[in-house]
Amino acid sequence: MPTPSMEDYLERIYQLIDEKGYARVSDIADALEVHPSSVTKMVQKLDASEYLIYEKYRGLVLTSKGKKIGKRLVYRHELLEEFMRMIGVDESRIYKDVEGIEHHLSWEAIDRIGDLLQYFEEEDGRIEALREVQRKQEESG
């Protein structure tokens, strides 16, 4: 399994390739706000771990293993953002909160959060009932 740092790179590389059709070292560095030399080192590690194929000065391509993990990491991030919105976390905090927890949850926990989202989305009244509980908590606290 990739480390949390490797996951961050794989997630962003997957997104860049999905959005633009390619991911250059400079694009990755800009997206993650790191130095290009840091990206090169990590890309070399990801290459050695067979998540991508990297050729200096020519770019990189995700392997099927890298694509599979990248897609799952993007799903995890989007699911957690959706969960945070559903439970009423302020929009300005969601990205940072998700970044803080996503590497610490098991895939089983992610799947259960997905189940919970589905449960609340199946009936509009469930989300409204949650909002009512939150309103009462705010009034009493």
Residue pairs with C-beta under 8 A, 6 or more apart in sequence:
2 10
2 46
2 49
2 51
2 69
4 103
5 42
6 42
6 45
6 46
6 49
6 51
7 69
7 73
7 103
8 32
9 28
9 32
9 39
9 42
9 43
9 46
10 46
10 51
10 62
10 66
10 69
10 70
10 73
11 70
11 73
11 74
11 77
12 23
12 28
12 31
12 32
13 23
13 28
13 46
13 52
13 60
13 62
13 66
13 70
14 62
14 66
14 67
14 70
14 71
14 73
14 74
15 31
15 70
15 74
16 22
16 23
16 27
16 28
16 31
17 23
17 62
18 74
20 27
22 59
23 59
23 60
24 59
25 36
25 39
25 40
25 43
26 36
28 39
28 43
29 35
29 36
29 38
29 39
32 39
43 52
43 54
43 60
44 54
46 52
46 54
46 66
47 53
47 54
47 60
50 63
50 65
50 66
51 62
51 63
51 65
51 66
51 69
52 60
52 61
52 62
52 63
52 66
53 60
53 61
53 63
54 60
62 70
76 102
76 105
76 110
77 98
77 102
79 110
79 113
79 114
79 117
80 98
80 101
80 102
80 105
80 110
80 113
81 94
81 95
81 98
82 117
83 113
83 116
83 117
84 93
84 94
84 97
84 98
85 91
85 94
86 117
86 120
86 127
86 130
87 130
88 130
88 131
88 134
89 97
105 113
119 126
120 126
120 127
120 130
121 127
